Amino acid sequence: MDSSPAGDRGLDDHDDQHAAGCDCPRTADLDGDGVAASSRRTFLHRAGVLGAGTAAAGLLGAAPAYANGGGRDDDPYGQTTMSPALRGSWDPDPDNPRFTVVVMPDTQYMFDQDRIHPVPMEASFRYVLDPAGRAGGNDENIVFLAHLGDVTQNGLAGEYAAVTKVFDMLDRAGASYGVLAGNHDVSADDQRGRTPYLDTFSPARARKTPGYHSSSPDGYNTAHIYRAGGRSWLLLSLDWRLSAKGFAWANAVIAANPTLPVIVTTHEIVGSDEDGVAELSGYGQQLWDGLIKDNDQIFLTLNGHYWPPGSTVLKNSAGNDVHLHITNYQDRYYGGAGMIRSYRFDLDRGMIDVATFSPWIRELAEQGELNALAAKELELTSKVDYFSMEIDFEKRFAGFAPVPPRRSRPARRMLLPGTLAYWRFDEGGTAGSDVASGTVVRDQAGHGNDLVLKTVPGTPAHALTWTADHHPDQPAHAGLVFAGQGSPVSGAYLQTVDRAPLNRETFARGFTFEVFFKVPADWDGGRNGWSSMLSRAGTAAQAGKNGPSATADEPVLTISLSSSVELQWNAYPLNQNGATTAWSHLLQQEEWWHVAVANDGRVSKLYVNGCEEGRNPTSTAVGLATLDMPFLLGGYQWAGAVSQVFHGTIGDVRITDRALRPSQFMNA
C-alpha cells in the first residue's frame, strides 16, 4: 500500500473516471409503481461502477428525491417514513450474551447538494429499529449503531437538512447511536469551530441518546457507554482529525472508565489493498501511537474512508490483539445502497460474527423490484465482508477487567429444602496427599449419609488423593482425584455407609442429582470408558426389571461416561420394567463440568452446565428402584461386583428429593 491508500480521494483525483457514464439500469425500479419508484427515479444516473469523485460528475440525479415519495415546496426532503410502532421502540436486552453493534460507513453519495436520496439510509435505520423486521435473523438484539463519517458529500447545510430528518428516526425511537465527521463533512482538525455538521450533530443532540457519556469541549468527539452481555462497553466516536486536545480528551475518557472494553470508531485509521490486508495510514499511525497501542482496553477499531474493505490485527503495548477494520462501500452500486455491517457478539462462543448487507435492497427483493446490479449487492459474502473473529473475551479483558474468582460458599448455603445428602471435600487432607484408610466424608446435610473409603484389592498407592482443583462455580474449592480404571479393575472409591437412609430412598416425589467432575488429558476410552461418577449398587435383575430395555447385570442407577466421554443417565424407575436413559454431547477433557438430573415425579431431565440436554418426555418415570444398597462415588458395578473405577476429578455432590430448577443448581 502506498502512502495514500486506494479509496476516498475526494473530488480531486477521479472526477473524470466515469464521466462517460455506463450502460446500466438507472434505478432499482425506474418505471415501477411501488415504494421504490417516485422517490428514486432521478437517483444515480450513473449507477454502475462508481468512484470516489463521481458525485461531481453527476452520480446523483438532478432532481431531489423525497423521503416518502412526496414533499412540500418549503420542505423539499419530505418526512422520513417510520412506522408509529417504532417510536420509543428501542429496548435491547442488556444481559443477553448475544448482541449486535451495527456499523454504517460513508453515505456521502446519498446526500450531495440537490441530488438527495435518503431512502437507502432510511431502510437501514428501519432494520436497526424494528425487531419484527429482523425476526429469524441473527441481529435480534441490536444495542448500538455507529456511523463512520462522510455523512454528506460537501458538508453543506442543505445536505444536513436531509440527513437530520433520517436521523430523527433514531431519535424518535430512542436508539443508542454515534456519529462522527469525515473529511467530506469538515476540514482541518476538531478545533475548527462551528460547522453545519456540528449544528446537526451537536452535543445537545447526542446527550438525548441512551448511553451518551460525554463530548469533548469542541463538540466533535463523543463517548458512549452501552450495556450488553451483562456488562458495560465504551464506544468512542472520534473526529476525522484529532487535535492534541482531542487526543487528551479521548485518553482521559478511557482512563476514567478503566474496566470497560473500548471500541474506537473514526473515519480513517487503516486502508486496504485488494487482498484485504489492511495497514495503518499516516494518520492511523498517529492514532495508534497516541491513543490505541497504550490503552489495552481498545480491542476493536472501525473506520471507513478508504476502500476496498479489509482488516489487520496488531499487538498493543500489553501484547494483546487489537482488531482494526475498514468498511466502506461507496464505490459499489447505488453509492453503497445504504450498506451496513453487523458485528454480532456471542460472549458464550467467544466469537464476533460479521455480516455485510443492504436492508434497502432486501426490501426491494421482497417487493420483486430487484435489477441485475442490485441483486449482486443484497449481501456481500467475500472473506473481507462475511467472516468471524474468535476472541476469548475473558482472557482478552483480564488485564483491565479480570473476572474475580467465585468465593467458596459454606455448606449451609447449599442445604436447600429437601436436601438428602451433600458431600464436599474441603475438610480432608492437604492437596496432593492420599485419602487415608478409614477416612469418612461427612454428609453435610446431617442425615447420616456419610461416605467411607473402599479400595479394589491390588490397587497401587495414590489411587485417591485430595486436590484444591475445582470447578469455577463449585461451592467448595476442593475435590478428589480418582486414579482408577477397568480391565483390569483397580482404584479406590467412596460409598455410603451400610445404614445410610439414602440407600433405601425411592424418590417417589422426584429428585435432583448434581455432580461436578473433570476428565483428564490421559483418559483412555478402552481403559476408562463406561466408568461412573455416581451409581447405585444392585442389578436390574435383582430389582425384578426384565423388560425390553432392561439389562440384567447393570446397576439400577448410574451417571456415567461412555468411552467417547459422553454423559449417560441410566436408571430404573419404580413404574417401569426397563431403564430410562438420557445422553449428552461429547465433552471435552481437561475441562470442569457440572451435571444434574432432575425429576419432578414424572419427567427426568439431564442438564450439562445448567443447560438441558435430554429428557424422557413420552414415558412417565416415577421414582427410582432400590435394593437398600449403597451409592458409590467413583465406583461402578457389573453383575454386583466393582468392574470400573473412575479416572478423573470429582467435586461437590448433592442429592435432593425434589426437582430443582437450573437457577437452584450449585453452579447457578
N, C-alpha and C positions, 0 to 999 in steps of 0.2 A: 504494500500500500504506500503510495506517495504521501507527501505532506498534506495533500488536500484530497481526502478520500472521496471516491465516487459518490455523487449524490446531490444534495441540496445546494446548488451553486447560485441560487437566487435567479436574477434576471440578467446576469452578466454574460455567462458562457454559452448558453444553449438556446437563446431566443429564436434562432433561425432553424433549429434542428428539425422541427416538424412543421415548418411554415407551409409546406406543400400540402399538408393535411393527409388524410388516408381514406381509402375506400372501405368504409365500415359503417354499421348502423349508428345513427346519431344518438339515440336514446334507447332505454330499455323497452319502451312501448310508445314509440313516436306517434303512432296513429291510433292508439288504444283509447278505450273509454274508462279504464279502471283508475285506481288511485294514483297510478304512476304516470298518468297521461298529461293533463294540462299543466301540472306543476313542473314537469320535467322535459317538455318538448324542446325548449330552447337551450337546454343544458348540454355542454360538451359537443360542440360542432365537430371537434376533432377528438373523438373518444377512443382512439386506437392506442398506439404506443406513445406514452407520454414522457415528457422530460421536465426537468425542474423549472425551466424558464418558459414553458409553453403557455402559461397563462397570459402573458402579454401579447402573444400571437393569436389569442382567441380560443383558448382552451374551453372557456365557458361561453355559453350562448349570449347573444347581445341583449336579450330581454330578461327582466327579472323573473324569477320563479317564486311562487308564493308557497308558504309552508303548508297551506291546506288547499291549494289549487285556486285560491281566490284572494283578493286583497282590497284595500281601500287606497284612494289617492294619497291620503295623509299617513298611511301605514303600509308602505309598499311590500313589506315582508309578511303581511298577514299575521296569523296566530298559529303557533305550533300546535300540532294535533296531539292530543293527550286525553286518554280516557279519564273521566271524572273518578273512576275507581282507583286510579293511580295516585291521586292527590293524598299526600300524607301516608303513602303506602310503604315507605322504607322501613323494613323490620327484619334485618338479618338475624340469624341465630348466633349469638356471641360465643357460645360454648361448643358448637359443632366442630369437631376436628377437621371437617371438610368445608372449605370456604374458597371463594374466588375473588381475586383482585383483577379488575378489567383495565386494560391499557388502551388508550386511543391515541395514535400518532397523528402527525401532520394532516390537518383538514383544510389547509390554506386554499386549495383549488375550489372549494365549495363556497368560499367567502372572499370573492375577488371583485371589489367595486360593485358595478351594477349586475355582474354575472353571478348572482347569488343563487345557491341551491341547497337549502338546509335539509332536504328530505332524507338523504342517507344518514346524516348525523341523528336526526330525529328517530329513525328506525333503530339505530344502535342504542339510543337512550331508552327507547321503549323496551328493548330487550333487557337492558340492565334493570329497569324498574318493575317489570311485570313478571313475577314468578310463574303465573299461569301460562304465560307465553313461552316459558322455558321448561314446562313440565316434561319429565322424562329425560332431560338433558343432564349435563354434568355441572351446570352453573347455577344450581338451585339456591345457593347461599352466597350471593354476591355481597361483599362487605365494603368495597371501595372502588371508585372509578378514578383513574389518573390520566389526564390529558398531558401529552408530551411536548406541547408547544407548536408554534406556527399555526395558531388557531385561524389566522387570516393570512391573506396574501400580501397586503400592503399596510396593515396596521392602521387603517382609516376608521374614523368614527362611524361612517356609514356601514362599513363591514361589520363592526361590532354591534350595530343596531340589529342586524340579523342574528348574529351569534348569541347575543344575550337572550333573545326570545327562545332559542333552543335550550340554553342552559336553565332557563326558567322552569323547564320540565323537571330538572333535578331538584331545583329549589322547592317547587310545589310539592314534590313527593317527599321532601325531607331527606334527600340522599346525601351520603358522605362522598365527597369528591375533592379533587385537587386540580388546579390549572396552573400552568406556568407559561412564561413568554418565550417565544423563539425569535430567531433573527428576522423573520418576516413580520413579527408583531412590534418589535422595538429595535433600537440601535444602542450602541455603547453598553456600559455595564449598569448594574442595578442602582446606581446613584444618578440616573438620568433625569429624575423628576417626573412630572405628570405626563401621562400619555393616554390615548384612547383605550389602550389595553388596561391600564390601571384604573381608569374611570369605570371600566366594565367589571373588572375582577379585583375589586378593592378589598382591603382587609375587613371592611364593614360587611361586605357580602360573604366573604369566607367565614366570618365569625358566626354566621347563622347556620352553617352546615354542621351536622353531627360530627364529633371528633375533632373539630378545629382546636388547635392548641395555641398557636401564636403566629405572628407575622414579623418579619424584620422591620425596622423603623422606616425603611424606604417603601415597604409595602409589596415588593416584588417577590419575596420568598415567604412561603408558608409552611408550617408544620402541622401535621395531622396525627392524632392518636386514635386508633380504632380498636375495638375488641373483636377477636376472632380466635377460634380454637382454645377458648378458655384463658387467653392471655391478652395483653396489650401489645400493639405494634406501632412503631413510629414511621411515618412516611413523610419525606421532605420533598416539596415541590420547589425546585430551585430555578432561578432565573437563567436566561441564556448566557449571561456573563456575570459571575460573582465578582464584586469588588473585595478589597481587603476587609471592609466592614461586613460584607456578605459571608465571607469565609468565617469570620469571627462569630457571627450570629449562628451559623449552622453548627459549628463546633460546640458552641455554648448550649444549644438546644439538646444535642446528643449528651453532653456532659451532665445536663440537668435531668436526664432520663437514663441513668446508667445501666438499667437492667432490660431495656426494650430493644428487641431486634429492629433494625432500621433498613428501609428501602429508600434509595435515593432515586428520584425522578428528575430529569432535566432534559434540555434539548440536545445537548451534544456531550458525549464522553468518548464513545468508540465509533469507528467506521469499519466497514467490512469489505473484503474482496468477494469475488464471485463464488469462492469456495466456502463462504460463510464463516471464515475465521476472522474475528474482529481484532482490531488493535486500537490502542489509545490514540486519539488525535492530539494535536498540540495542546489545545485547551483541556482535553481529557486528562492529559498528563498533569496539568496544574491541579485539576480536581483530585486526581489520585494522590498527589503529593501533599496537597493542602487540606484534604478532608477525609478521603476514603481509607488510605492504607493504614493510618494510625488509629482509626476508630473501628475496633473489632466488631462492634455492633452492626456495621454495614455488611450485609451478606448478599445484597442484590442491588444492581443499578439498572435503570431502564432509560433509554433515550431514543429520540427519533433523528431528524435532520438529514442523515445520510441514507443511502440505500446501496446495495441490497441489504436485507436483514442478515444478522449474524450474531455471534456470541464468542466470548472467551472467558476463561477462568484465571484469575491472578491470585497469588498468595499475598496476604497482607502482612503487616509487621509482626503479627502474632502467629504467623504461619498457617492461617486459616484461609479457606477458599472464599473468594468474592466472585460472584457471577455477574458479568457485565453483558447486557443485551442491547442490541439496536433493533428497533422495529419501525419500519416506515414503508408505506405502500402508495405514496402519491404518484409514483412512476407507473402505476398499473392502471387498468381500465377504470374509467369514471373518476379519475383523480384519487383512487383508493377506495371509492364506493363506501366510505364510512367504515372501513375495515377496523375491527377491534381484535385484541389479543386477550385471551383468558389465561390467567395464571391460577390454576386450580390446585390449591394446597390440600394435601392429605397428611395430617400430622401422624395418623396411625401407621400409614405406609411409609412415611418418610420420603414423600415424593411431591414434586410440583409438576403437574401435567399441563403442558402449554398447547393451546389451540388458537388458530387464526382464521377468522371468517367475517363475512359481511352480513349482518342481520337484515340490511335493506335488500340485498339480493336474495336472501332467504324468503323475504316477504314476496318478492317478485315471483319466485319459484312457486310459492303456494298459490299465487294468483294466475299461474300459467303465462307469465309475461316475460320470461327469460329470452334474451337473444343469445347468439353463439358466444359472444365475448363475455357477457355476464355469467353464463353458465360455468365458465372456467374459474370464476372468482368466488363461487359460492363458499368454498372452504379451501384453504391452502394447506397442502399436506407434504410439502418438501421437508427435508431434515432441519431446515432453519425456521420453519413455521409451525411444525407439529412435532413435539418431542417431549421428553420427560427428563427431569432433573432429580437425581437421588440425593437427598440431604438428610443426614442424621441430625434432626433439629436439636435434640437434647445435647448431643456432643458438640455441635457447632456453636450453640449458645452457652455452653458451660463456662466459658471464660468470663462472661459478664452476667449471666443469669443461671447459675447452677441450680439444678433441682435438688433441694435438700433431701437427704435420705429420710425415709419414714422412720420415725422412732419406734422402738419396741413398745408394745401395748401390754398392760398387765393382764394376767389370765382372767381376772374377774370381769373385765370388759368383754370377754369372749363368751361368757356364760349366759347366752340368750335363754329365754324361757323354752323349756323342752330339751335343753342340752343334756344328753345321756352320758357322754364321755368327751373329754378334751385332753389330748396328750401333746406336750411340748417338751423340748429337750435343752432348756436353758438352766436346768438345775443339776446337770450332770458334771462330768469331769471336764478337764481343760481340753481345748481344741487340739485334735491330733492324738489324744490318748485313747486307749482301748476302753470299751464298755466292760467293766469288770464283772466276773461271775458273781451272781447273787444280786445284781442291780435290779431295782424295782423303779419303774417310771410311774409316778403317781397320776391318777385320774384327777385332773384339776377341777372337774365338776363335783367331786366329793362323793361320788356314788359307789366307790369301791371297784371300779373297772380298771384296776391297775394292770400294768404290763410287766412281765418278767422275761428274762433272757433265756433263749433256747439256742443251742448250738448243735449243728449236724456233726456226728462223730467223724473224727479225722480232719476236721477243718483246721487250716493253718492259723497262725496268730494274725492279729489285726483284721479280723473279719468284720468287726463292727466298731466304729470309732466315733467320737464326738467331733463336731465341727461348728465353727461360727458362721459358716456359709449359710445363706438363707435367701429366700425369695424377697424382692424389694418391698413387697406389701405383706409380708408374713408378720404376725403379731410377735412371735418370739424370734430373736436373732440367733438361732441355733438350729442344729439338725443332727441327723445320724447318717454316717456314710456306711452303706452296706457293700461288702466285697464278696457277694455271693454269686452262685452260678448253678447250672444244671448240667447233667451228662458229663462227668459225674457230679452229683449234687454236693455242694459244700457251702458253708456260710453260717452266719448267726442271724437270728431274727427275734422279734418280740411277740408274745401272745398274752391274751387276757388270762387272769388267774382263774382257777377252776370254778370258783363260786361267784364269778362276776355276774351281776344282774343282766349285763348286756348279752351274755351268752344265750339266755332264754327269751330275749326280746323278739316279738313277732312284727313289730312296726305296723300294726294293722291300720293305724290312723295316718300313716305317712312317715317320711324320713328325709334326712339330708346327710350324705356322707361327703366330707371335704378332706382333701389331701394336697399338700404341697410336695413337689418332687422335682428332681433333676436327673437326667440320664447323662453319663459321662461320655467323653470322646471315644473311649475304648470299648463301648458297648458292642457286643457281637450278637447278631440275631440267632446264630446257631447255639451259642453258649448261654445267652441271657434272655432270648425271646420267650414270651409267654410266662414271664415272671410277674409277680403281683405285688403292688404296694399294700393293698388291704384285701384280705379274704376271710372266709368263714369256714371253719372245719366242718366235715361231714359231707357225704356224697349225695348226689341226686338220687341214686338208687336207695340209699338209706332213708331218704326223706320220702320215698314212695313215688318219685317222679319218673314216669316212664312213657310220657307222650312222645310224639314225633320229633319235637325239638329238644328232647332230653338226651343228655349224655351221662350214662350211668356212673362213671368214675370221677366226674369233675366235681369241684366244690359247689356248694349251694349258693355261694356269692363270691364274686371276685371283681376287683378293679385292677385290671392287668394291662400289660403292654405286649403287643404282638412282636414278632421278630422284625417287623418293619417300623417299630416304635409308633404304633397306633394304639390309642386308648381303647379298651373294651370294658364295658359294663356288662356282666353276665350274672343273672340272679334268677332264682326260682320263687315266684310269688306264691302266696298261700292258695290263691284261687285258680291257679293254672297247673296243668300236668306236665308242663315243659318250661323252658327257660325264656326269659325276655332279655333282649340284648340291645346295646347301642354302641356305636363306634365314633371315633374322632378322625380327623385328618392326620396325616403323617406329622409327627412332632420332631422338632429339631433337638439334637443333642447339645450338651453344654449350655442349656437354657432352662431356667426355672419355669415350672408350670403349676397352675392350680386347677384341680379337677373337682367337680361337685356333681353328685347325682341326687336329684330331689324328686320326691314322690308325694303327691297330695292325697294319697289313698286311692288313686285311680290311674294317673298317668305318671310315668317316670321320665325325667329329662336329664340328659347329660350335658354338662357345661364345661367348657375349657376356657380358662381365664375370664370367667363370667359370661361367656358367650355360648348360647345354646348350640349344641352340635347334633343331638339326636334325641329321639323320644319314642314311646310306644303308643301312638295315638289311636290305634284301631282295636287293641285288645287290652281291656282293663287289667291293671296289675295291682292287686291288693296285698299289702304286707310282704313278709319275707319268711321263707321256710327256715326253721331252726331245729337242731337236734340237741340243744343245750350244750353246745361245744364251743370252744374258744374262737375269738377273732385273732387272726395272725397279721402282724405288721411286718411286711417284707418276706413273708413265707407263703408258699403255695403247695397244696397237697393234691396228689392224684391217687385215687383209689385208697384214700385215707392215710397216705404216707407223704412226707415232705419230698417233693421232687424238684423243686426250684427255689432258689433264694435270690432276692432282688439284688441287682447291681446298679448302684446309684445312691442318691441322697434323698432322704425323706425329712420334711419339716413338720410343721404343726398338722395335727389330725383332729377333726371334730365330727361328732355324730349327734344328730338331734332326732326327736321323734315326730317331726313335722317338716313340711316343705318350706324351706326358706326361699326368699326372693334373692336374686343376684345382689341387690343392694345390701343384703344382710350377710353375705359371704365374708369370710375372713379377709379376702383380698379387696373388699369394697373400699 
